[in-house]
Amino acid sequence: MTQEERVFTHLQIWGTITNAQAHEDYGIRHLPSVIRDIKKNREVVIDEEWAEGINRFNEKCRWKIYKLDRTA
């Protein structure tokens, strides 16, 4: 199974994925590349939204959440 297939399957099951999840669950180091390939090779819409939180050093940080648009 390719990285693209793994991430697309994850999106179909769970609806969303973050870079941290992709790295932890699938060993994918650069999720944006995989998302780009999914958008290019499949007729799907994947939306992006920002989330904010605190990292382990108690600093503010932001990350993207990729969400499969099931209405498209």
C-alpha positions in Angstrom: 0.0 0.0 0.0 1.4 3.4 -0.9 1.4 6.5 1.4 -1.3 8.0 -0.8 -3.5 4.9 -0.4 -2.9 4.8 3.4 -3.8 8.5 3.9 -6.8 8.3 1.6 -8.1 5.3 3.5 -7.5 7.1 6.8 -9.5 10.1 5.5 -12.3 7.9 4.3 -12.6 6.2 7.7 -11.9 9.1 10.1 -12.5 12.2 8.0 -9.5 14.1 9.1 -5.7 13.8 9.5 -2.8 15.9 10.9 0.9 15.8 10.1 1.5 14.4 13.6 -1.0 11.6 13.0 0.5 10.7 9.6 3.9 10.5 11.1 2.9 8.5 14.2 0.5 6.1 12.4 2.1 5.7 9.0 5.7 7.0 9.2 4.9 9.8 6.8 7.2 12.8 7.3 5.6 15.3 4.9 1.9 15.0 4.8 1.3 18.0 2.5 3.0 16.2 -0.4 0.8 13.2 0.1 -2.3 15.4 0.3 -1.2 17.1 -3.0 -0.9 13.8 -4.7 -4.3 12.7 -3.5 -5.9 15.9 -4.8 -4.1 15.4 -8.1 -4.8 11.7 -8.7 -8.4 11.4 -7.3 -11.5 13.4 -7.7 -11.8 14.5 -4.1 -11.8 17.8 -2.2 -9.6 18.0 0.9 -10.1 21.1 2.9 -7.4 22.6 5.3 -8.0 24.3 8.5 -5.7 25.6 11.2 -5.7 24.5 14.8 -3.9 26.1 17.7 -2.5 24.8 20.9 0.5 24.6 23.2 3.5 22.4 22.5 5.6 20.5 25.0 7.7 23.6 25.7 4.5 25.5 26.7 4.7 27.6 23.6 1.9 28.5 21.3 1.9 26.6 18.0 -0.4 25.9 15.0 -0.9 23.0 12.7 -3.1 22.1 9.8 -6.0 19.6 9.9 -6.7 18.1 6.5 -10.4 17.2 6.1 -12.1 15.1 3.4 -15.0 17.0 2.0 -17.7 14.3 1.6 -20.1 16.6 -0.1 -18.0 17.2 -3.2 
